[in-house]
Amino acid sequence: MQHSIEKNISMFSPISLKEMNSVALMKRTDTKFVIHKSQLILILENIQNDYKVLEIEKNRIMTYSSLYFDTNEVKFYKDHHNGKNNRTKIRIRKYVESDLCFLEIKQKNGKGQTTKSRTTINDFETDLSKNSIDFITAATSKTYNLSPTLWNDFNRMTLVNISFNERVTIDLNIHYTMGKAEKTYDDLVIIEVKQESFNRNSPIVKILKSFQYHPYSISKYCIGMVNLHTGLKYNRFKEKINKINKIIN
């Protein structure tokens, strides 16, 4: 399966990291879809002429590693679970092939818009440095007592629309760890369409719709937390967990 995906993605024209940065979309609307890995090849075959694929040193399927932070009361998780419109995610993410590491803050508002702030750091920090804490405080206008709550590794392909301002990330081989606990979703694919505002004329949105895939709100962080942390309230996520299990089984 992985080989077939790699073969298919090789048919796309490449785009460099420098070129892609012009479509950074740090303030955007994110629309997610979840599919089985076996369906990905057919999706890619139908959009080869509409997108370019990010290529870094001949790699088109990149490795990402993330460390999420939350408060002792897991405020960020609970805000998402409880359906708060204004919510925050804080993580350190390493882009392995690029050898880049960032402290990243994602803030979502009541209009469904996501604002992403980030700053370069040397490597993962399980104890946040003063500079990192200051950056978080400046970006959120709040002070948090944060500690690591979840490691998440996955592979990603990034597509850039050749006609208008749109990026698409395709995440697969999703793996969570925290301490001795771990969970892997080998057959789950999360597709995220990033636009200035939702555009139904997006080629990938049209193809997904034609295959009866519809937008589905899902958080990799929250799904990982449910799987690895006992005692968390997750009744509002039960439907999402059941949908994921139905897709991959």
N, C-alpha and C positions, 0 to 999 in steps of 0.2 A: 504493500500500500504506500509506504513512505517513498519508495523508488518511483512509483507511478506519479505521485504528487510532484516530486523533484523533476521528473521528465516533463510534466505538463507546464510547470512554472518556468522551465527553460525556454518555452516558446514565446514568452513575453519579452518585449523590448526592455532594456535596463534603464534605470535612472539612478544617478549618483546621489549620495547623501547631501552634497552641496545643493544640487538641483531640488531635491525634495524639501529642503529647509524653507524654500519659498512657499511651500504649502504646509507650513507648520500648524496652522489652525489652533493656536493656543487658547483662543476663545471660540467655542464651537457648540454644535449640537451633535450628540453621539446617538446612533441608532444601532442596536445589537440584534443579532440573529444567532440561533443555536441550531446546528445540524450534525448529522453523523459524519464521521470522517470519510466514509465510503462515498458520500454524495459530493465531496469537495471537487473531485476531478471533473465531474460534469459541469459544475458551476464555473470552474476555471476555463474550461473549453469554450464556454459561451461568452466570455468577456475578454478574450485575448487581444482583441483589436481596440478595446476601449481604455485599457490601462497599461502603464509601465510598472515594472517591479523594482523595488529598491535592491541594488546590488552593491555589496561592499567586499572588495578583494575576492571577487568571483563567488561570494556567498549570497544566496537569495532566500534561504531559510535561516533566520537568525536565532540565536539563543539569548533569552532574557532571564535575568534572575532578579527577584524583588524581595525586599524585607519590609513588611508593613509594621507600622507603629500605631498604638492606641493608648488610651488612658487606662488606669487601673479599673475603671468602671466600664471599660470598652464603649465609650461614648460614641465613637464613629460608627461602630457596628450597630449599636442600638438606634442611633439616629436613622440609619438606613432601614433597619428592620421596622421601626415605628412609623416610617413613611414621611419623615421630615423633608420638606422641600429644600431647605438650605442645609447642606451637609458637606463633610470634609473627609478626604482620604489623604493620609501621609505615608510615604514610602521612600525607600532608597532603591533605585533601580540601576542595575548594571547591564549595559549593552555589550555583550561579551565580544562579538566580532569587532566592534568599534573600539573596544577597551576604554569605554567611557562610563562614568558613574555619576549619577545625579541624585540629589535630594529633591523629590517631587511632591507637590501639593496640588490636589485636585479639589476644586470647590464647585459645587453644583447649586444653582439658584432655583427659585420657584418657577422660572420660565423654561426649565429644562436645559438651560445653557451651562456648559462646563468651562471653567477657567482653570488653566494649568500654569502653575509657577514652578520654576526649578532653578537649581544652582549646582554647579559642578563641585563634586567632592572627590577626594582621592580614592576612597574605597568604602565598603560597608562600615557602618558605625553601629555597633550594638548599644553603645552608650553615646548618645548624641553629643557632639562637640558644642562649645559655646556658640561658634559661628552658625552651626546648623539650627540651634535653638533660637538664635536671634533672627535667622531667616524665616523660620516658622512663625514667630511672633509678628514680624513685620508683614508677612503675607496674609495672616489670618486675623490680625489685630486682637489676638487672644494668647494667653499663656496656658500651656498644657504640661502636665507631668506625664511624659510618654515613655513607653517601653516596647520592645519588640513583641509582636503577637503572632506573626505568620511569615514563613518563607514560601515563595512561589516561583517555580521555574517553568518555562514553556518555550516553545518555538513559535516564531512569528514570521509571516510574509507581509510586506507592506506594499500596497498598490497605490498608484497615483493616477487619477483620471487625466487623460490627455486633452479633454475638452473644457473642463471647468474645475473650480477649486474644490477638490474632494480627495480624501485619502481613505483607504480601506485597510484595516488590519485583520489578519486571519491567524488566530491563535490555535495551536494544537499541541498535543503531548503535554497536557497541563498536569503539573505535579506539585503537591503541597507537603511541607514538613514543618514540624515544630517539636523540638525535643525528640522523643522516640516515636511520636505519632506521624503518620504519613498517609497520603491518599493520592492516587493517580487516576486521571481520566484519559486513557489512551485513545478512545474513540470519539471524544467530544471535540467539536470545533466551534469556536466563538468568533463570529464575524462582526466587526464593528465599523460602521460607516460614519465617517467624521466629515461634517459639512458646516458651513457658516449658518445655514438653516436647512431644515429637512427638505430634500428635493426628490420627489417621487420619480423624476425622470432619470435618476441615477441608473446606469446599466446594470449594476449588480443588484440593486433593489428590485428592478423589473424582473430579472432572472429569478431571484429568490421568490418573488411573489408568484411567478409562473409555476414554480415547483411547490406552491402552497406553504412557503416559509414566510412567516410574518414577524414583524419586530417584536422582540421579547426582552424586557428589562431583566438584566442579570448582572450580578457583581461577583467577579472572581474572588475578591476579598471575602465577601460574606459567605459564599459557598465553601470556601476553604475553612473559615472560622467554624461553621456549622459542623463540618466533618472532623475537625481536629480538637475542638474545645468542648468538653462536656459541661453540661449545666447551663448552656446559653439558651435563652428563649429564642425559638426559631419557628413558631407557628405560622408566621407570615411567609416563611421561605419553604414550607413543606411542599406547596404546589410546584415550586421551581425545582426542588430536589427530585420530586416525582417525575417532572417533565424531562429532566436530564436523564434519569434512569430509564425512562421509556424510550428516549432517543437512542441511547447507547446499548440497550439490551435487545 
